[in-house]
């Protein structure tokens, strides 16, 4: 149902915003918007669930010896499963507009896909630690997520930002999504962008795991 709802969501948004932005090629716009949204929705879902992750598992943290890293991994596995279910159905639907999407995914898209999945792992860990220390942080996360969405070229192309296109250039979340989307649509991979995102992910993962490891002794007192 999640995949079908995403298809309906993409169909409605592409129709509305295709008219609003007066796109020249509707078929290309549907694919552009569809791939971007399915990636963004999975990232946003992982962010929104992160602030209360450890509190939701408080009983297990207090009463079992399960390692603290298990809970982010469990949530990550759920988000990956949901993402692939949605991606598969959406790509089937979008293949009516561009037939080589699956081929491009296999050929070059799997590398940016790995970066997308890594972002969905380490950044929610960081958010979950903040959520533990500041109990009302979960109220702020949806606002931040919505602002990121509105300021990022997911519904529109980057060129429409004009003189403020630098907002997208310095938006790492958009760059991760854009790298994945561009590789699937064009069948080509920007090596420089891929390397930059990979380095960003590695540094982010090391930092998040370090913070999580430092916090493991006080986790039972914070949940």
PyMOL commands that place a pseudoatom at each C-alpha (Angstrom):
pseudoatom trace, name=CA, resn=UNK, resi=1, chain=A, elem=C, hetatm=0, pos=[0.000, 0.000, 0.000]
pseudoatom trace, name=CA, resn=UNK, resi=2, chain=A, elem=C, hetatm=0, pos=[2.900, 2.332, 0.677]
pseudoatom trace, name=CA, resn=UNK, resi=3, chain=A, elem=C, hetatm=0, pos=[4.173, 1.902, -2.863]
pseudoatom trace, name=CA, resn=UNK, resi=4, chain=A, elem=C, hetatm=0, pos=[0.719, 2.457, -4.336]
pseudoatom trace, name=CA, resn=UNK, resi=5, chain=A, elem=C, hetatm=0, pos=[0.180, 5.549, -2.196]
pseudoatom trace, name=CA, resn=UNK, resi=6, chain=A, elem=C, hetatm=0, pos=[3.527, 6.909, -3.415]
pseudoatom trace, name=CA, resn=UNK, resi=7, chain=A, elem=C, hetatm=0, pos=[2.477, 6.341, -7.020]
pseudoatom trace, name=CA, resn=UNK, resi=8, chain=A, elem=C, hetatm=0, pos=[-0.778, 8.228, -6.409]
pseudoatom trace, name=CA, resn=UNK, resi=9, chain=A, elem=C, hetatm=0, pos=[1.133, 10.976, -4.577]
pseudoatom trace, name=CA, resn=UNK, resi=10, chain=A, elem=C, hetatm=0, pos=[3.572, 11.334, -7.478]
pseudoatom trace, name=CA, resn=UNK, resi=11, chain=A, elem=C, hetatm=0, pos=[0.757, 11.355, -10.032]
pseudoatom trace, name=CA, resn=UNK, resi=12, chain=A, elem=C, hetatm=0, pos=[-1.096, 14.142, -8.236]
pseudoatom trace, name=CA, resn=UNK, resi=13, chain=A, elem=C, hetatm=0, pos=[1.974, 16.282, -7.542]
pseudoatom trace, name=CA, resn=UNK, resi=14, chain=A, elem=C, hetatm=0, pos=[3.373, 15.908, -11.039]
pseudoatom trace, name=CA, resn=UNK, resi=15, chain=A, elem=C, hetatm=0, pos=[0.027, 16.952, -12.511]
pseudoatom trace, name=CA, resn=UNK, resi=16, chain=A, elem=C, hetatm=0, pos=[-0.343, 19.973, -10.249]
pseudoatom trace, name=CA, resn=UNK, resi=17, chain=A, elem=C, hetatm=0, pos=[3.253, 21.204, -10.216]
pseudoatom trace, name=CA, resn=UNK, resi=18, chain=A, elem=C, hetatm=0, pos=[3.761, 20.325, -13.854]
pseudoatom trace, name=CA, resn=UNK, resi=19, chain=A, elem=C, hetatm=0, pos=[1.065, 22.886, -14.588]
pseudoatom trace, name=CA, resn=UNK, resi=20, chain=A, elem=C, hetatm=0, pos=[2.346, 25.378, -12.006]
pseudoatom trace, name=CA, resn=UNK, resi=21, chain=A, elem=C, hetatm=0, pos=[5.937, 25.280, -13.303]
pseudoatom trace, name=CA, resn=UNK, resi=22, chain=A, elem=C, hetatm=0, pos=[4.771, 24.949, -16.915]
pseudoatom trace, name=CA, resn=UNK, resi=23, chain=A, elem=C, hetatm=0, pos=[7.233, 22.149, -17.619]
pseudoatom trace, name=CA, resn=UNK, resi=24, chain=A, elem=C, hetatm=0, pos=[8.240, 21.634, -21.241]
pseudoatom trace, name=CA, resn=UNK, resi=25, chain=A, elem=C, hetatm=0, pos=[8.453, 17.836, -21.109]
pseudoatom trace, name=CA, resn=UNK, resi=26, chain=A, elem=C, hetatm=0, pos=[5.886, 16.290, -18.776]
pseudoatom trace, name=CA, resn=UNK, resi=27, chain=A, elem=C, hetatm=0, pos=[7.245, 12.742, -19.124]
pseudoatom trace, name=CA, resn=UNK, resi=28, chain=A, elem=C, hetatm=0, pos=[10.719, 13.808, -17.992]
pseudoatom trace, name=CA, resn=UNK, resi=29, chain=A, elem=C, hetatm=0, pos=[9.240, 15.807, -15.136]
pseudoatom trace, name=CA, resn=UNK, resi=30, chain=A, elem=C, hetatm=0, pos=[7.216, 12.847, -13.833]
pseudoatom trace, name=CA, resn=UNK, resi=31, chain=A, elem=C, hetatm=0, pos=[10.358, 10.706, -13.672]
pseudoatom trace, name=CA, resn=UNK, resi=32, chain=A, elem=C, hetatm=0, pos=[12.399, 13.528, -12.112]
pseudoatom trace, name=CA, resn=UNK, resi=33, chain=A, elem=C, hetatm=0, pos=[9.798, 14.192, -9.438]
pseudoatom trace, name=CA, resn=UNK, resi=34, chain=A, elem=C, hetatm=0, pos=[8.966, 10.526, -8.843]
pseudoatom trace, name=CA, resn=UNK, resi=35, chain=A, elem=C, hetatm=0, pos=[12.498, 9.273, -8.221]
pseudoatom trace, name=CA, resn=UNK, resi=36, chain=A, elem=C, hetatm=0, pos=[13.292, 12.306, -6.075]
pseudoatom trace, name=CA, resn=UNK, resi=37, chain=A, elem=C, hetatm=0, pos=[10.191, 11.922, -3.927]
pseudoatom trace, name=CA, resn=UNK, resi=38, chain=A, elem=C, hetatm=0, pos=[10.565, 8.214, -3.277]
pseudoatom trace, name=CA, resn=UNK, resi=39, chain=A, elem=C, hetatm=0, pos=[14.138, 8.829, -2.082]
pseudoatom trace, name=CA, resn=UNK, resi=40, chain=A, elem=C, hetatm=0, pos=[13.210, 11.897, -0.036]
pseudoatom trace, name=CA, resn=UNK, resi=41, chain=A, elem=C, hetatm=0, pos=[10.196, 10.230, 1.614]
pseudoatom trace, name=CA, resn=UNK, resi=42, chain=A, elem=C, hetatm=0, pos=[12.394, 7.413, 2.913]
pseudoatom trace, name=CA, resn=UNK, resi=43, chain=A, elem=C, hetatm=0, pos=[14.973, 9.854, 4.265]
pseudoatom trace, name=CA, resn=UNK, resi=44, chain=A, elem=C, hetatm=0, pos=[12.269, 11.954, 5.904]
pseudoatom trace, name=CA, resn=UNK, resi=45, chain=A, elem=C, hetatm=0, pos=[10.665, 8.869, 7.460]
pseudoatom trace, name=CA, resn=UNK, resi=46, chain=A, elem=C, hetatm=0, pos=[13.980, 7.805, 9.008]
pseudoatom trace, name=CA, resn=UNK, resi=47, chain=A, elem=C, hetatm=0, pos=[14.478, 11.318, 10.409]
pseudoatom trace, name=CA, resn=UNK, resi=48, chain=A, elem=C, hetatm=0, pos=[10.980, 11.557, 11.873]
pseudoatom trace, name=CA, resn=UNK, resi=49, chain=A, elem=C, hetatm=0, pos=[11.241, 8.230, 13.706]
pseudoatom trace, name=CA, resn=UNK, resi=50, chain=A, elem=C, hetatm=0, pos=[14.700, 8.971, 15.126]
pseudoatom trace, name=CA, resn=UNK, resi=51, chain=A, elem=C, hetatm=0, pos=[14.061, 11.370, 18.077]
pseudoatom trace, name=CA, resn=UNK, resi=52, chain=A, elem=C, hetatm=0, pos=[11.982, 8.828, 20.035]
pseudoatom trace, name=CA, resn=UNK, resi=53, chain=A, elem=C, hetatm=0, pos=[13.854, 5.722, 18.909]
pseudoatom trace, name=CA, resn=UNK, resi=54, chain=A, elem=C, hetatm=0, pos=[15.439, 4.860, 22.253]
pseudoatom trace, name=CA, resn=UNK, resi=55, chain=A, elem=C, hetatm=0, pos=[12.433, 5.901, 24.302]
pseudoatom trace, name=CA, resn=UNK, resi=56, chain=A, elem=C, hetatm=0, pos=[10.270, 3.559, 22.230]
pseudoatom trace, name=CA, resn=UNK, resi=57, chain=A, elem=C, hetatm=0, pos=[12.645, 0.754, 23.217]
pseudoatom trace, name=CA, resn=UNK, resi=58, chain=A, elem=C, hetatm=0, pos=[13.116, 1.882, 26.821]
pseudoatom trace, name=CA, resn=UNK, resi=59, chain=A, elem=C, hetatm=0, pos=[11.835, -1.362, 28.356]
pseudoatom trace, name=CA, resn=UNK, resi=60, chain=A, elem=C, hetatm=0, pos=[14.288, -3.421, 26.322]
pseudoatom trace, name=CA, resn=UNK, resi=61, chain=A, elem=C, hetatm=0, pos=[17.134, -1.056, 27.191]
pseudoatom trace, name=CA, resn=UNK, resi=62, chain=A, elem=C, hetatm=0, pos=[16.357, -1.310, 30.896]
pseudoatom trace, name=CA, resn=UNK, resi=63, chain=A, elem=C, hetatm=0, pos=[15.632, -5.029, 31.107]
pseudoatom trace, name=CA, resn=UNK, resi=64, chain=A, elem=C, hetatm=0, pos=[17.869, -6.731, 28.554]
pseudoatom trace, name=CA, resn=UNK, resi=65, chain=A, elem=C, hetatm=0, pos=[21.538, -6.831, 27.644]
pseudoatom trace, name=CA, resn=UNK, resi=66, chain=A, elem=C, hetatm=0, pos=[20.908, -6.074, 23.995]
pseudoatom trace, name=CA, resn=UNK, resi=67, chain=A, elem=C, hetatm=0, pos=[23.620, -3.799, 22.625]
pseudoatom trace, name=CA, resn=UNK, resi=68, chain=A, elem=C, hetatm=0, pos=[22.545, -0.212, 22.074]
pseudoatom trace, name=CA, resn=UNK, resi=69, chain=A, elem=C, hetatm=0, pos=[23.490, -0.294, 18.371]
pseudoatom trace, name=CA, resn=UNK, resi=70, chain=A, elem=C, hetatm=0, pos=[20.827, -2.947, 17.778]
pseudoatom trace, name=CA, resn=UNK, resi=71, chain=A, elem=C, hetatm=0, pos=[17.945, -0.459, 17.958]
pseudoatom trace, name=CA, resn=UNK, resi=72, chain=A, elem=C, hetatm=0, pos=[19.221, 1.921, 15.244]
pseudoatom trace, name=CA, resn=UNK, resi=73, chain=A, elem=C, hetatm=0, pos=[20.042, -1.110, 13.097]
pseudoatom trace, name=CA, resn=UNK, resi=74, chain=A, elem=C, hetatm=0, pos=[16.568, -2.540, 13.615]
pseudoatom trace, name=CA, resn=UNK, resi=75, chain=A, elem=C, hetatm=0, pos=[14.934, 0.732, 12.606]
pseudoatom trace, name=CA, resn=UNK, resi=76, chain=A, elem=C, hetatm=0, pos=[17.308, 1.076, 9.650]
pseudoatom trace, name=CA, resn=UNK, resi=77, chain=A, elem=C, hetatm=0, pos=[16.383, -2.405, 8.421]
pseudoatom trace, name=CA, resn=UNK, resi=78, chain=A, elem=C, hetatm=0, pos=[12.701, -1.457, 8.590]
pseudoatom trace, name=CA, resn=UNK, resi=79, chain=A, elem=C, hetatm=0, pos=[13.308, 1.773, 6.674]
pseudoatom trace, name=CA, resn=UNK, resi=80, chain=A, elem=C, hetatm=0, pos=[15.337, -0.066, 4.004]
pseudoatom trace, name=CA, resn=UNK, resi=81, chain=A, elem=C, hetatm=0, pos=[12.599, -2.650, 3.558]
pseudoatom trace, name=CA, resn=UNK, resi=82, chain=A, elem=C, hetatm=0, pos=[9.972, 0.075, 3.200]
pseudoatom trace, name=CA, resn=UNK, resi=83, chain=A, elem=C, hetatm=0, pos=[12.161, 2.037, 0.792]
pseudoatom trace, name=CA, resn=UNK, resi=84, chain=A, elem=C, hetatm=0, pos=[12.795, -0.878, -1.562]
pseudoatom trace, name=CA, resn=UNK, resi=85, chain=A, elem=C, hetatm=0, pos=[9.133, -1.861, -1.621]
pseudoatom trace, name=CA, resn=UNK, resi=86, chain=A, elem=C, hetatm=0, pos=[8.201, 1.672, -2.577]
pseudoatom trace, name=CA, resn=UNK, resi=87, chain=A, elem=C, hetatm=0, pos=[11.108, 2.132, -5.020]
pseudoatom trace, name=CA, resn=UNK, resi=88, chain=A, elem=C, hetatm=0, pos=[10.336, -1.077, -6.891]
pseudoatom trace, name=CA, resn=UNK, resi=89, chain=A, elem=C, hetatm=0, pos=[6.685, -0.206, -7.482]
pseudoatom trace, name=CA, resn=UNK, resi=90, chain=A, elem=C, hetatm=0, pos=[7.425, 3.421, -8.336]
pseudoatom trace, name=CA, resn=UNK, resi=91, chain=A, elem=C, hetatm=0, pos=[10.119, 2.466, -10.867]
pseudoatom trace, name=CA, resn=UNK, resi=92, chain=A, elem=C, hetatm=0, pos=[7.698, 0.029, -12.514]
pseudoatom trace, name=CA, resn=UNK, resi=93, chain=A, elem=C, hetatm=0, pos=[5.171, 2.854, -12.893]
pseudoatom trace, name=CA, resn=UNK, resi=94, chain=A, elem=C, hetatm=0, pos=[7.800, 5.347, -14.087]
pseudoatom trace, name=CA, resn=UNK, resi=95, chain=A, elem=C, hetatm=0, pos=[9.147, 2.866, -16.627]
pseudoatom trace, name=CA, resn=UNK, resi=96, chain=A, elem=C, hetatm=0, pos=[6.134, 3.712, -18.776]
pseudoatom trace, name=CA, resn=UNK, resi=97, chain=A, elem=C, hetatm=0, pos=[7.702, 7.184, -19.131]
pseudoatom trace, name=CA, resn=UNK, resi=98, chain=A, elem=C, hetatm=0, pos=[11.361, 6.083, -19.296]
pseudoatom trace, name=CA, resn=UNK, resi=99, chain=A, elem=C, hetatm=0, pos=[12.058, 2.441, -20.020]
pseudoatom trace, name=CA, resn=UNK, resi=100, chain=A, elem=C, hetatm=0, pos=[15.705, 2.191, -18.922]
pseudoatom trace, name=CA, resn=UNK, resi=101, chain=A, elem=C, hetatm=0, pos=[15.331, 3.116, -15.228]
pseudoatom trace, name=CA, resn=UNK, resi=102, chain=A, elem=C, hetatm=0, pos=[15.982, -0.385, -13.896]
pseudoatom trace, name=CA, resn=UNK, resi=103, chain=A, elem=C, hetatm=0, pos=[18.933, -0.810, -16.257]
pseudoatom trace, name=CA, resn=UNK, resi=104, chain=A, elem=C, hetatm=0, pos=[20.452, 2.473, -15.076]
pseudoatom trace, name=CA, resn=UNK, resi=105, chain=A, elem=C, hetatm=0, pos=[19.899, 1.454, -11.460]
pseudoatom trace, name=CA, resn=UNK, resi=106, chain=A, elem=C, hetatm=0, pos=[21.824, -1.774, -12.001]
pseudoatom trace, name=CA, resn=UNK, resi=107, chain=A, elem=C, hetatm=0, pos=[24.517, -0.147, -14.150]
pseudoatom trace, name=CA, resn=UNK, resi=108, chain=A, elem=C, hetatm=0, pos=[25.469, 2.891, -12.050]
pseudoatom trace, name=CA, resn=UNK, resi=109, chain=A, elem=C, hetatm=0, pos=[22.615, 3.698, -9.665]
pseudoatom trace, name=CA, resn=UNK, resi=110, chain=A, elem=C, hetatm=0, pos=[23.610, 1.181, -7.004]
pseudoatom trace, name=CA, resn=UNK, resi=111, chain=A, elem=C, hetatm=0, pos=[26.609, 3.292, -5.947]
pseudoatom trace, name=CA, resn=UNK, resi=112, chain=A, elem=C, hetatm=0, pos=[24.598, 6.455, -5.105]
pseudoatom trace, name=CA, resn=UNK, resi=113, chain=A, elem=C, hetatm=0, pos=[21.970, 4.112, -3.642]
pseudoatom trace, name=CA, resn=UNK, resi=114, chain=A, elem=C, hetatm=0, pos=[24.509, 2.873, -1.090]
pseudoatom trace, name=CA, resn=UNK, resi=115, chain=A, elem=C, hetatm=0, pos=[25.230, 6.465, -0.080]
pseudoatom trace, name=CA, resn=UNK, resi=116, chain=A, elem=C, hetatm=0, pos=[21.510, 7.111, 0.289]
pseudoatom trace, name=CA, resn=UNK, resi=117, chain=A, elem=C, hetatm=0, pos=[21.124, 4.106, 2.582]
pseudoatom trace, name=CA, resn=UNK, resi=118, chain=A, elem=C, hetatm=0, pos=[24.166, 5.108, 4.640]
pseudoatom trace, name=CA, resn=UNK, resi=119, chain=A, elem=C, hetatm=0, pos=[22.694, 8.571, 5.198]
pseudoatom trace, name=CA, resn=UNK, resi=120, chain=A, elem=C, hetatm=0, pos=[19.488, 6.907, 6.412]
pseudoatom trace, name=CA, resn=UNK, resi=121, chain=A, elem=C, hetatm=0, pos=[21.586, 5.059, 9.004]
pseudoatom trace, name=CA, resn=UNK, resi=122, chain=A, elem=C, hetatm=0, pos=[24.000, 7.511, 10.580]
pseudoatom trace, name=CA, resn=UNK, resi=123, chain=A, elem=C, hetatm=0, pos=[22.066, 10.787, 10.593]
pseudoatom trace, name=CA, resn=UNK, resi=124, chain=A, elem=C, hetatm=0, pos=[19.054, 9.291, 12.444]
pseudoatom trace, name=CA, resn=UNK, resi=125, chain=A, elem=C, hetatm=0, pos=[21.497, 7.997, 15.071]
pseudoatom trace, name=CA, resn=UNK, resi=126, chain=A, elem=C, hetatm=0, pos=[22.718, 11.530, 15.651]
pseudoatom trace, name=CA, resn=UNK, resi=127, chain=A, elem=C, hetatm=0, pos=[19.122, 12.802, 15.777]
pseudoatom trace, name=CA, resn=UNK, resi=128, chain=A, elem=C, hetatm=0, pos=[18.166, 10.074, 18.252]
pseudoatom trace, name=CA, resn=UNK, resi=129, chain=A, elem=C, hetatm=0, pos=[20.962, 11.085, 20.634]
pseudoatom trace, name=CA, resn=UNK, resi=130, chain=A, elem=C, hetatm=0, pos=[19.794, 14.711, 20.529]
pseudoatom trace, name=CA, resn=UNK, resi=131, chain=A, elem=C, hetatm=0, pos=[16.237, 13.480, 21.128]
pseudoatom trace, name=CA, resn=UNK, resi=132, chain=A, elem=C, hetatm=0, pos=[17.374, 11.653, 24.237]
pseudoatom trace, name=CA, resn=UNK, resi=133, chain=A, elem=C, hetatm=0, pos=[18.983, 14.705, 25.763]
pseudoatom trace, name=CA, resn=UNK, resi=134, chain=A, elem=C, hetatm=0, pos=[16.294, 17.185, 24.736]
pseudoatom trace, name=CA, resn=UNK, resi=135, chain=A, elem=C, hetatm=0, pos=[12.892, 15.573, 25.205]
pseudoatom trace, name=CA, resn=UNK, resi=136, chain=A, elem=C, hetatm=0, pos=[10.952, 18.129, 23.189]
pseudoatom trace, name=CA, resn=UNK, resi=137, chain=A, elem=C, hetatm=0, pos=[13.290, 17.878, 20.183]
pseudoatom trace, name=CA, resn=UNK, resi=138, chain=A, elem=C, hetatm=0, pos=[10.845, 15.526, 18.452]
pseudoatom trace, name=CA, resn=UNK, resi=139, chain=A, elem=C, hetatm=0, pos=[8.491, 18.497, 18.027]
pseudoatom trace, name=CA, resn=UNK, resi=140, chain=A, elem=C, hetatm=0, pos=[11.134, 20.427, 16.107]
pseudoatom trace, name=CA, resn=UNK, resi=141, chain=A, elem=C, hetatm=0, pos=[12.189, 17.625, 13.739]
pseudoatom trace, name=CA, resn=UNK, resi=142, chain=A, elem=C, hetatm=0, pos=[9.031, 17.712, 11.524]
pseudoatom trace, name=CA, resn=UNK, resi=143, chain=A, elem=C, hetatm=0, pos=[9.499, 21.453, 11.065]
pseudoatom trace, name=CA, resn=UNK, resi=144, chain=A, elem=C, hetatm=0, pos=[13.145, 21.002, 10.069]
pseudoatom trace, name=CA, resn=UNK, resi=145, chain=A, elem=C, hetatm=0, pos=[12.228, 18.171, 7.705]
pseudoatom trace, name=CA, resn=UNK, resi=146, chain=A, elem=C, hetatm=0, pos=[9.539, 20.286, 6.057]
pseudoatom trace, name=CA, resn=UNK, resi=147, chain=A, elem=C, hetatm=0, pos=[11.919, 23.226, 5.628]
pseudoatom trace, name=CA, resn=UNK, resi=148, chain=A, elem=C, hetatm=0, pos=[14.540, 20.995, 4.034]
pseudoatom trace, name=CA, resn=UNK, resi=149, chain=A, elem=C, hetatm=0, pos=[11.919, 19.665, 1.640]
pseudoatom trace, name=CA, resn=UNK, resi=150, chain=A, elem=C, hetatm=0, pos=[10.680, 23.107, 0.634]
pseudoatom trace, name=CA, resn=UNK, resi=151, chain=A, elem=C, hetatm=0, pos=[14.194, 24.510, 0.188]
pseudoatom trace, name=CA, resn=UNK, resi=152, chain=A, elem=C, hetatm=0, pos=[15.424, 21.548, -1.861]
pseudoatom trace, name=CA, resn=UNK, resi=153, chain=A, elem=C, hetatm=0, pos=[14.778, 21.029, -5.590]
pseudoatom trace, name=CA, resn=UNK, resi=154, chain=A, elem=C, hetatm=0, pos=[12.652, 17.911, -5.257]
pseudoatom trace, name=CA, resn=UNK, resi=155, chain=A, elem=C, hetatm=0, pos=[9.442, 19.294, -6.760]
pseudoatom trace, name=CA, resn=UNK, resi=156, chain=A, elem=C, hetatm=0, pos=[11.261, 21.670, -9.073]
pseudoatom trace, name=CA, resn=UNK, resi=157, chain=A, elem=C, hetatm=0, pos=[14.555, 21.823, -10.909]
pseudoatom trace, name=CA, resn=UNK, resi=158, chain=A, elem=C, hetatm=0, pos=[17.579, 23.487, -9.385]
pseudoatom trace, name=CA, resn=UNK, resi=159, chain=A, elem=C, hetatm=0, pos=[17.805, 26.067, -12.166]
pseudoatom trace, name=CA, resn=UNK, resi=160, chain=A, elem=C, hetatm=0, pos=[14.468, 27.572, -11.061]
pseudoatom trace, name=CA, resn=UNK, resi=161, chain=A, elem=C, hetatm=0, pos=[16.192, 28.805, -7.879]
pseudoatom trace, name=CA, resn=UNK, resi=162, chain=A, elem=C, hetatm=0, pos=[18.127, 31.298, -9.977]
pseudoatom trace, name=CA, resn=UNK, resi=163, chain=A, elem=C, hetatm=0, pos=[20.578, 33.363, -7.926]
pseudoatom trace, name=CA, resn=UNK, resi=164, chain=A, elem=C, hetatm=0, pos=[19.916, 31.362, -4.754]
pseudoatom trace, name=CA, resn=UNK, resi=165, chain=A, elem=C, hetatm=0, pos=[20.816, 28.003, -6.299]
pseudoatom trace, name=CA, resn=UNK, resi=166, chain=A, elem=C, hetatm=0, pos=[23.711, 27.889, -3.833]
pseudoatom trace, name=CA, resn=UNK, resi=167, chain=A, elem=C, hetatm=0, pos=[21.133, 26.662, -1.294]
pseudoatom trace, name=CA, resn=UNK, resi=168, chain=A, elem=C, hetatm=0, pos=[21.030, 23.349, -3.155]
pseudoatom trace, name=CA, resn=UNK, resi=169, chain=A, elem=C, hetatm=0, pos=[24.803, 23.273, -3.633]
pseudoatom trace, name=CA, resn=UNK, resi=170, chain=A, elem=C, hetatm=0, pos=[25.374, 23.379, 0.128]
pseudoatom trace, name=CA, resn=UNK, resi=171, chain=A, elem=C, hetatm=0, pos=[22.497, 21.051, 1.001]
pseudoatom trace, name=CA, resn=UNK, resi=172, chain=A, elem=C, hetatm=0, pos=[24.092, 17.617, 1.603]
pseudoatom trace, name=CA, resn=UNK, resi=173, chain=A, elem=C, hetatm=0, pos=[20.751, 15.821, 1.828]
pseudoatom trace, name=CA, resn=UNK, resi=174, chain=A, elem=C, hetatm=0, pos=[19.708, 17.167, -1.555]
pseudoatom trace, name=CA, resn=UNK, resi=175, chain=A, elem=C, hetatm=0, pos=[23.073, 16.208, -3.019]
pseudoatom trace, name=CA, resn=UNK, resi=176, chain=A, elem=C, hetatm=0, pos=[22.614, 12.614, -1.854]
pseudoatom trace, name=CA, resn=UNK, resi=177, chain=A, elem=C, hetatm=0, pos=[19.142, 12.435, -3.395]
pseudoatom trace, name=CA, resn=UNK, resi=178, chain=A, elem=C, hetatm=0, pos=[20.228, 14.234, -6.559]
pseudoatom trace, name=CA, resn=UNK, resi=179, chain=A, elem=C, hetatm=0, pos=[23.190, 11.914, -7.094]
pseudoatom trace, name=CA, resn=UNK, resi=180, chain=A, elem=C, hetatm=0, pos=[20.866, 8.917, -6.856]
pseudoatom trace, name=CA, resn=UNK, resi=181, chain=A, elem=C, hetatm=0, pos=[18.186, 10.472, -9.050]
pseudoatom trace, name=CA, resn=UNK, resi=182, chain=A, elem=C, hetatm=0, pos=[20.585, 11.716, -11.736]
pseudoatom trace, name=CA, resn=UNK, resi=183, chain=A, elem=C, hetatm=0, pos=[22.305, 8.341, -12.049]
pseudoatom trace, name=CA, resn=UNK, resi=184, chain=A, elem=C, hetatm=0, pos=[18.996, 6.515, -12.528]
pseudoatom trace, name=CA, resn=UNK, resi=185, chain=A, elem=C, hetatm=0, pos=[17.619, 9.015, -15.029]
pseudoatom trace, name=CA, resn=UNK, resi=186, chain=A, elem=C, hetatm=0, pos=[20.766, 9.651, -17.091]
pseudoatom trace, name=CA, resn=UNK, resi=187, chain=A, elem=C, hetatm=0, pos=[22.606, 6.363, -16.613]
pseudoatom trace, name=CA, resn=UNK, resi=188, chain=A, elem=C, hetatm=0, pos=[25.735, 8.341, -15.789]
pseudoatom trace, name=CA, resn=UNK, resi=189, chain=A, elem=C, hetatm=0, pos=[27.552, 8.859, -12.515]
pseudoatom trace, name=CA, resn=UNK, resi=190, chain=A, elem=C, hetatm=0, pos=[29.339, 12.020, -11.403]
pseudoatom trace, name=CA, resn=UNK, resi=191, chain=A, elem=C, hetatm=0, pos=[32.480, 10.558, -9.866]
pseudoatom trace, name=CA, resn=UNK, resi=192, chain=A, elem=C, hetatm=0, pos=[33.479, 13.770, -8.078]
pseudoatom trace, name=CA, resn=UNK, resi=193, chain=A, elem=C, hetatm=0, pos=[30.050, 14.137, -6.484]
pseudoatom trace, name=CA, resn=UNK, resi=194, chain=A, elem=C, hetatm=0, pos=[29.976, 10.454, -5.568]
pseudoatom trace, name=CA, resn=UNK, resi=195, chain=A, elem=C, hetatm=0, pos=[33.382, 10.627, -3.878]
pseudoatom trace, name=CA, resn=UNK, resi=196, chain=A, elem=C, hetatm=0, pos=[32.424, 13.799, -2.003]
pseudoatom trace, name=CA, resn=UNK, resi=197, chain=A, elem=C, hetatm=0, pos=[29.194, 12.244, -0.698]
pseudoatom trace, name=CA, resn=UNK, resi=198, chain=A, elem=C, hetatm=0, pos=[31.000, 9.037, 0.250]
pseudoatom trace, name=CA, resn=UNK, resi=199, chain=A, elem=C, hetatm=0, pos=[33.552, 10.988, 2.301]
pseudoatom trace, name=CA, resn=UNK, resi=200, chain=A, elem=C, hetatm=0, pos=[30.728, 12.960, 3.911]
pseudoatom trace, name=CA, resn=UNK, resi=201, chain=A, elem=C, hetatm=0, pos=[28.926, 9.727, 4.818]
pseudoatom trace, name=CA, resn=UNK, resi=202, chain=A, elem=C, hetatm=0, pos=[32.044, 8.085, 6.232]
pseudoatom trace, name=CA, resn=UNK, resi=203, chain=A, elem=C, hetatm=0, pos=[32.828, 11.085, 8.431]
pseudoatom trace, name=CA, resn=UNK, resi=204, chain=A, elem=C, hetatm=0, pos=[29.194, 11.341, 9.525]
pseudoatom trace, name=CA, resn=UNK, resi=205, chain=A, elem=C, hetatm=0, pos=[29.023, 7.654, 10.387]
pseudoatom trace, name=CA, resn=UNK, resi=206, chain=A, elem=C, hetatm=0, pos=[32.240, 7.745, 12.396]
pseudoatom trace, name=CA, resn=UNK, resi=207, chain=A, elem=C, hetatm=0, pos=[31.024, 10.787, 14.313]
pseudoatom trace, name=CA, resn=UNK, resi=208, chain=A, elem=C, hetatm=0, pos=[27.552, 9.354, 15.010]
pseudoatom trace, name=CA, resn=UNK, resi=209, chain=A, elem=C, hetatm=0, pos=[28.917, 5.995, 16.165]
pseudoatom trace, name=CA, resn=UNK, resi=210, chain=A, elem=C, hetatm=0, pos=[31.423, 7.793, 18.366]
pseudoatom trace, name=CA, resn=UNK, resi=211, chain=A, elem=C, hetatm=0, pos=[28.670, 9.866, 19.993]
pseudoatom trace, name=CA, resn=UNK, resi=212, chain=A, elem=C, hetatm=0, pos=[26.479, 6.789, 20.410]
pseudoatom trace, name=CA, resn=UNK, resi=213, chain=A, elem=C, hetatm=0, pos=[29.324, 4.842, 21.986]
pseudoatom trace, name=CA, resn=UNK, resi=214, chain=A, elem=C, hetatm=0, pos=[30.040, 7.682, 24.419]
pseudoatom trace, name=CA, resn=UNK, resi=215, chain=A, elem=C, hetatm=0, pos=[26.367, 7.819, 25.376]
pseudoatom trace, name=CA, resn=UNK, resi=216, chain=A, elem=C, hetatm=0, pos=[25.797, 4.094, 25.890]
pseudoatom trace, name=CA, resn=UNK, resi=217, chain=A, elem=C, hetatm=0, pos=[26.530, 4.179, 29.622]
pseudoatom trace, name=CA, resn=UNK, resi=218, chain=A, elem=C, hetatm=0, pos=[23.946, 6.868, 30.297]
pseudoatom trace, name=CA, resn=UNK, resi=219, chain=A, elem=C, hetatm=0, pos=[21.273, 5.627, 27.881]
pseudoatom trace, name=CA, resn=UNK, resi=220, chain=A, elem=C, hetatm=0, pos=[19.325, 3.804, 30.634]
pseudoatom trace, name=CA, resn=UNK, resi=221, chain=A, elem=C, hetatm=0, pos=[19.176, 7.045, 32.638]
pseudoatom trace, name=CA, resn=UNK, resi=222, chain=A, elem=C, hetatm=0, pos=[17.915, 9.109, 29.710]
pseudoatom trace, name=CA, resn=UNK, resi=223, chain=A, elem=C, hetatm=0, pos=[15.085, 6.961, 28.368]
for i in range(1, 223): cmd.bond("trace and resi %d" % i, "trace and resi %d" % (i + 1))
show_as sticks, trace
zoom trace
